Structures are given as C-alpha cells and as structure tokens.
Amino acid sequence: MSLREWYATREILLTGVTSELGRNLLEKILRSFPDVKVHLIVRSANGLSNQDRVKNIFASPGFERLRQEDPEAFSRVTICEGNLIYDDLGLSEEDRAKMKKVSIVLHAGGPHDGIFQFSEELPNIEALAASSSLFKHKGQINEHLQNEHIPNIPLALVRVALLGPPSREPIPGHVEILKGPTAFMVGAGYVRGRADKHAELTPIDIASNTLIVAAWERAYRPKDVGAIVYNASTIGCTWGDLIAKGHRAARKFPYPTFGIRGITSIAWLHWIVVLLLEWLPSVLCDTIVGLCGGKQRILREHEKARKALKSLESIAWRSWPAERNRIQLLHQRLRAEDQEEFPLQVEIDIENYILSVAAATRKHCVDENVVTLFRKIRYLFFTLASLLLVYSLLCAKSILVS
C-alpha cells in the first residue's frame, strides 16, 4: 500500500508546528494528503492567540506553493489551545474529544513526556513518530534506545542532526530565519570547528519525510516490538566541502557582513579573525555611517550572524558517528513513486543547493537597506584602496626619478 493510500482520510495530531520542522511537516502533509485532517496544539504567546500564530504560519512564504495548489487545505486544520508541559497538554475537554479519531501522532518539537502520556490515552492510536536530537548521545550512536523514555504505544523515534534548508520542498534552499547551518553556507562568519569532519546536517524536508514514513512503517509492526529508532540521513559531505562549494553563491549573493568564509580548529586564530576582520570593521563602518547621520546596521548584522553560528560551533568540532542502516532499509521498502515523493536519503548537487540557500537568505533574512549600505561601503573601500595604490606608485616613481 502506498503512503497516499495508507494516510488517505486519517486524522493526525501534530505538535511543534511553530518550529521550523513543524511548519515544514504541516505543509508537506497538507499538500501530499488532500483528505487528511490535522489537529494542532498551539499556545497563545507574545500577545497573539493560537489562531493568529497559525494564520501567520499559513501566510508565510514557505506555504506559498500550498496556497497555490490547494487553497482550501487550511480548512482541514483544527487548532487547539494547549501547552506540552501542562497536564493533559493543557487541552480542554472539548478539544480532547475532537481527537478521539486521531490514529497518527507526529511530534515535531518540544518535550516528549507530555505528548507520550497523552498519546497512550488516544483510543485509535496506531503510531507515534517523534523527533529527537542526535546530539544528546555520545560515542557511537546506534539504532536502539539510549536512556530514552518508552511510552506504552507503537513508537518510532527519529533522531535528527542540525536542520538545514530544504533540499527540494516546498522550495529548494528556502529559509526564513538565519540559523547556524544557513549562516555557515552563505559565509556570514568565520567558524570554529574541523573542516574534515562530516557535516551533521539534515535538510529539513528529509527530516519531515522520515517522520511521515517512520509512522507508516511503525504502524505495520507488532505493537509489542517496542520503540524503533531511526537516525535521519545527513547531507553527505564535510564542513570543508560546504565552504569549497559555496564560492559561486558567495560571489552572486554575498552576505552583508565582513564575515570570513572559513573554519578552523585553532581557538586563538578564530578569535583574532572574528575580532580584527569581522567585528572591528563592522564597528568602524557603523561609526562612520553614524557620523554621517545614517542608521547603523552593519554591527547588528554581524551580531546576528555570530549568534546563529554559535549553535553550529558546538557541533562542528567533532565526529558524531551514527548508524543509518534502518533508513536505507526503510527507503528500499517504499514503492518507487513514494521514494520519489518522500525521499529519505540526500542526493543533491551541493553547489546548487548552497546557491539556492544564498538566494533565499538574501530574499527573506536580510534587509535590502543593509545590502545597499554594505555595497556602498565596499565600493568606498575599493575606491580608497585604489587611490592609495595610485598615490603609492606615484610616490615611488618620483623617488626613483629624483
């Protein structure tokens, strides 16, 4: 049975929809399964109701494809007020009653215990697929439980590495928020790490596909098998490869900072480069712009990039050996059409991937005023450098003549 046939008219409970993974997963489900109904648990926050938060997600650029292909898709979504850290997820009696027909739970973000306990009470539950961080474990990361809590339900635990921009869906390279992997690929700053280490980076659409397919397979297995663990596939190159294959993207869509494209394991060298070649020029430029009455933006952009890269630097300095035999077997079990629509393994042109990421970053993550300002600063710098060079040559010539 194909994935489309199996999911058909099911009702799904999806958590973590306000996270990057949750948003990508919701878009994929609504677009791939036209009759599936989705229940979301979202809390009101920052002066916005849960309805408003989801409306903002639906209106985001990442859902443009879905809005064009299936404008009525959002009518299949039910939004419930709740919080994953509360008893019974903070749901009302009415909202809990709406979920009696839920047969699949996809947990894309937040603490596990509450959703595990709630899922045990669902009368028609067939499978729970939950995302987890690969980096919670040390040494060899096998495909079995390692000090993880087991609920009394059919569980598929999907461990993911750093989430990167999508390789294909909904748009190749699409990003809306600058995070560590994106900042690294677009050359927003110098990174502390090891260039020869495997890039522990999973495109977000691959992670979404893995959760969808893992739930399908777990439902077919006997309930008493226990939890099945999958280590999601990664991009298949080193951190150094991402730098080497990103030069075309850096030339075409340069990020508006003085960031240096590179990675080093030497702490003092990293500190000097960031201080003298990134931070100091940013301060000087903002000072000059401020004295001229302009708005200071370059240092703020530098700080945003450094904050994003900090999460990457805690990962890129070491190896994270993980078994991925089950992912390969799971991919092979899929029909040909499902392998095409729900790929579990990353097979992409890295150079073109980075180019699409850089284009999306420029469009969605950078203020165009900053790009214009930085372009003027670079033009001014090269003009002054050229004048200085000409002056030096003229001085040298006059000295030789005399």
C-alpha positions in Angstrom: 0.0 0.0 0.0 1.4 3.4 -1.0 1.8 6.2 1.6 -1.0 8.2 0.0 -3.4 5.2 0.2 -2.4 4.5 3.8 -2.7 8.0 5.1 -5.9 8.6 2.9 -8.5 10.1 5.3 -6.7 9.8 8.6 -6.7 12.3 11.4 -3.3 13.3 12.6 -2.1 15.1 15.7 0.9 17.4 15.0 2.9 19.1 17.7 5.6 21.7 17.4 4.1 23.5 14.4 5.7 26.8 15.4 9.1 25.2 14.9 10.9 25.0 11.6 10.4 21.3 11.4 6.7 21.5 12.4 6.0 24.1 9.7 7.7 22.1 7.0 5.9 18.9 8.2 2.5 20.6 8.2 3.0 22.0 4.6 4.1 18.6 3.4 1.2 16.7 4.9 -1.5 19.1 3.7 0.0 19.1 0.2 0.6 15.4 -0.1 -2.5 14.0 1.5 -5.5 16.0 0.3 -8.1 14.3 2.5 -6.1 14.1 5.8 -7.3 16.2 8.8 -4.6 17.7 11.1 -5.0 18.7 14.7 -2.5 21.3 16.1 -1.7 22.1 19.7 -0.6 25.7 19.9 -0.4 28.0 22.8 -1.1 31.8 22.7 2.1 33.8 23.1 3.5 37.3 22.8 0.1 38.9 22.6 -1.0 36.6 19.8 -3.7 34.0 20.0 -3.0 30.5 18.8 -5.3 31.2 15.8 -3.2 34.3 14.9 0.1 32.4 15.3 -1.1 29.7 12.9 -2.5 32.2 10.5 0.9 33.9 10.3 2.4 30.5 9.5 -0.1 29.9 6.7 0.7 33.4 5.3 4.5 32.8 5.3 6.5 32.4 2.1 7.0 28.7 2.9 3.3 28.0 2.3 3.0 29.8 -1.0 3.2 26.6 -3.0 0.4 25.1 -0.9 -1.8 28.2 -1.2 -1.5 28.0 -5.0 -2.0 24.2 -5.3 -4.7 23.7 -2.7 -6.1 27.0 -1.4 -8.7 25.1 0.7 -6.1 23.0 2.5 -6.3 25.1 5.7 -9.9 24.1 6.2 -8.6 20.7 7.2 -6.7 22.1 10.2 -8.1 22.2 13.7 -6.2 24.5 16.2 -6.4 23.7 19.9 -5.2 25.8 22.8 -2.6 23.9 24.8 0.9 23.6 26.2 3.1 20.5 26.0 4.4 21.0 29.6 0.9 21.0 31.2 -1.1 18.0 32.4 -3.2 16.6 29.6 -1.3 19.1 27.4 -3.5 21.9 28.8 -6.3 20.8 26.5 -10.0 21.5 27.2 -12.5 18.6 27.4 -13.9 19.8 24.1 -10.6 19.7 22.3 -9.7 16.3 23.8 -13.0 15.0 22.4 -12.1 16.2 18.9 -9.1 13.9 18.9 -10.8 10.6 19.5 -10.3 9.7 15.8 -6.6 10.5 15.8 -4.6 7.5 14.7 -1.2 9.0 14.0 0.8 11.4 16.2 3.7 13.4 14.8 5.8 15.1 17.4 8.0 17.7 15.7 9.1 19.8 18.7 9.0 20.3 22.4 9.3 18.0 25.4 8.4 14.3 24.9 6.8 13.2 28.2 3.6 15.1 27.9 2.8 14.0 24.4 3.8 10.4 25.1 1.4 10.2 28.0 -1.4 11.9 26.1 -0.9 9.5 23.1 -1.3 6.5 25.4 -4.9 7.7 26.0 -5.9 8.0 22.4 -8.3 5.1 21.6 -7.3 4.7 17.9 -3.6 5.4 18.1 -1.6 3.3 15.6 1.8 5.0 15.7 3.6 7.9 17.2 6.7 9.3 15.3 8.7 11.7 17.4 11.8 13.8 16.5 14.8 13.8 18.9 18.2 15.4 18.8 21.1 13.2 17.6 23.4 15.3 19.7 22.1 14.1 23.1 24.2 11.0 22.7 27.9 10.3 23.0 30.2 7.9 21.2 28.7 5.5 18.6 25.1 6.4 18.1 23.4 3.1 17.4 19.9 2.5 16.2 18.5 1.5 19.5 17.3 3.3 22.6 19.9 5.0 24.7 18.4 6.1 28.0 15.2 7.3 26.4 11.8 7.0 27.9 9.5 4.5 26.3 5.7 5.1 26.2 3.3 2.1 26.0 2.4 2.8 22.4 3.9 2.0 19.0 6.8 4.5 18.8 9.1 5.5 16.0 11.9 7.7 17.3 13.6 9.8 14.6 16.9 11.3 15.6 17.9 14.3 13.5 21.1 16.3 13.2 21.2 20.0 12.7 18.3 21.0 10.5 19.3 22.8 7.3 17.3 24.4 4.5 15.1 22.0 2.4 16.8 20.2 -0.5 13.6 20.2 -2.5 10.3 21.0 -0.8 8.5 23.2 -0.6 11.2 25.3 -2.4 14.9 24.2 -2.7 17.0 26.1 -0.2 14.1 28.0 1.3 14.8 29.8 4.6 13.0 32.5 6.6 15.2 32.6 9.7 19.0 32.8 9.8 20.3 29.9 11.8 23.7 28.2 12.1 23.8 26.0 9.1 22.5 28.7 6.8 24.9 31.3 8.2 27.8 28.9 7.6 26.8 28.1 4.0 26.3 31.8 3.0 29.7 32.7 4.5 28.2 35.1 7.2 31.2 34.5 9.5 34.3 32.5 10.4 33.5 29.3 12.3 35.4 27.3 14.9 35.4 23.6 14.1 37.0 20.9 12.0 36.9 21.2 8.2 37.5 17.5 7.8 34.6 16.4 9.9 31.3 15.1 8.4 28.7 17.9 8.2 26.0 16.7 10.6 23.3 18.5 8.6 19.9 17.1 7.6 17.8 19.1 5.1 14.5 19.8 6.8 12.3 18.2 4.1 14.3 15.0 4.6 13.5 15.1 8.3 9.8 15.6 7.6 9.7 12.7 5.1 11.4 10.5 7.7 8.8 11.2 10.3 5.9 10.6 7.9 7.4 7.3 6.6 8.6 6.1 10.0 5.0 6.4 11.4 3.7 4.4 8.4 6.2 1.6 9.0 5.8 1.5 12.8 2.0 1.0 12.4 2.7 -2.1 10.4 4.9 -3.6 13.0 3.6 -5.5 16.1 2.8 -3.3 19.0 4.9 -5.3 21.4 8.1 -4.7 19.3 8.7 -1.5 21.3 10.3 1.6 20.0 12.1 1.6 16.6 14.9 4.1 16.3 15.9 5.8 13.0 18.9 8.1 12.6 17.9 10.5 9.8 20.2 10.9 6.8 22.6 13.8 6.5 24.0 15.8 3.6 26.9 13.5 2.8 29.9 15.9 2.8 32.3 17.6 5.2 32.2 21.1 6.6 35.1 21.9 4.3 33.2 20.8 1.3 30.4 23.2 2.1 33.0 26.0 2.1 34.7 24.9 -1.1 31.4 24.5 -3.0 29.9 27.8 -1.8 32.2 30.3 -3.6 29.8 30.8 -6.6 27.0 31.5 -4.1 29.2 33.9 -2.2 30.0 35.9 -5.3 26.4 36.1 -6.6 24.7 36.6 -3.2 27.3 37.9 -0.7 26.0 38.2 2.8 26.2 41.8 4.0 28.8 41.4 6.7 32.6 41.3 6.9 32.3 37.6 7.6 35.2 35.4 6.5 34.3 32.1 4.7 36.2 29.5 6.6 36.6 27.1 9.5 39.4 26.5 11.9 40.1 24.3 15.0 42.6 26.8 16.4 40.8 28.8 19.1 43.2 31.8 19.1 43.1 32.1 15.3 39.3 32.1 15.3 39.2 34.7 18.0 41.7 37.0 16.1 39.8 36.7 12.8 36.5 37.4 14.3 37.8 40.3 16.3 40.0 42.0 13.8 38.4 41.1 10.4 34.7 40.9 11.3 33.9 42.9 14.5 36.3 45.8 14.2 35.5 46.7 10.5 31.8 46.5 11.5 32.3 48.9 14.3 34.3 51.3 12.2 31.8 51.3 9.4 28.9 51.9 11.8 30.8 54.7 13.4 31.4 56.4 10.0 27.8 55.9 9.0 26.6 57.3 12.3 28.8 60.4 12.0 27.2 61.0 8.5 23.8 60.8 10.0 22.9 57.3 8.7 21.4 54.4 10.5 23.9 52.0 12.0 23.2 48.4 10.7 26.5 46.5 10.0 27.4 45.7 13.6 23.8 44.4 14.2 24.1 42.2 11.2 27.4 40.9 12.4 26.0 40.1 15.8 23.0 38.3 14.3 25.4 36.1 12.2 27.6 35.3 15.2 24.6 34.3 17.3 23.5 32.0 14.6 26.9 30.4 14.1 27.3 29.7 17.9 25.0 26.7 17.7 27.0 25.3 14.8 30.3 25.6 16.6 29.2 23.3 19.4 28.7 20.6 16.8 31.4 21.1 14.1 34.4 20.4 16.2 34.0 16.6 16.5 32.6 13.5 14.8 29.1 12.1 15.6 29.3 8.5 14.3 25.8 7.3 13.7 24.4 4.1 12.2 21.9 4.6 9.4 21.1 1.1 8.2 17.4 1.3 9.1 16.9 4.5 7.0 18.4 2.7 4.0 16.1 -0.4 4.5 13.1 1.9 5.1 13.8 3.7 1.8 14.0 0.4 0.0 10.6 -0.7 1.4 8.9 2.2 -0.3 7.3 2.0 -3.7 9.1 3.8 -6.5 6.5 6.6 -6.5 6.9 7.1 -2.7 10.7 7.1 -3.0 10.4 10.0 -5.4 7.8 11.9 -3.4 9.2 11.1 0.1 12.9 10.6 -0.3 14.8 9.6 2.9 18.3 10.0 1.6 20.0 13.2 0.5 21.0 13.1 -3.2 21.7 16.7 -4.3 24.2 18.9 -6.1 25.8 20.6 -3.1 27.0 23.7 -5.1 23.5 24.4 -6.5 22.0 23.7 -3.0 24.1 26.4 -1.4 23.3 28.7 -4.3 19.6 28.3 -3.7 20.2 28.8 0.1 22.1 32.0 -0.5 19.4 33.4 -2.8 16.6 32.6 -0.3 18.7 34.1 2.6 19.2 37.3 0.7 15.4 37.5 -0.1 14.0 36.6 3.3 16.6 37.1 6.0 18.3 40.3 5.1 17.0 43.9 5.0 17.7 45.2 1.5 18.7 48.5 3.0 21.6 46.7 4.7 22.6 45.2 1.4 22.6 48.6 -0.3 24.6 50.1 2.6 27.2 47.3 2.6 27.5 47.6 -1.2 28.3 51.4 -0.9 30.8 50.6 1.9 32.6 48.1 -0.2 32.6 50.5 -3.2 34.1 53.2 -1.0 36.7 50.8 0.4 37.8 49.7 -3.0 37.9 53.3 -4.3 40.1 54.4 -1.3 42.3 51.4 -1.7 42.7 52.1 -5.5 43.6 55.8 -4.8 46.0 54.8 -2.1 47.7 52.4 -4.5 47.9 55.0 -7.3 49.4 57.5 -4.8 51.9 55.0 -3.6 53.0 54.3 -7.2 53.3 57.9 -8.0 55.4 58.5 -4.8 57.7 55.6 -5.7 58.1 56.9 -9.3 59.1 60.4 -8.1 61.6 58.9 -5.7 63.2 56.8 -8.4 63.3 59.8 -10.9 65.0 62.0 -8.3 
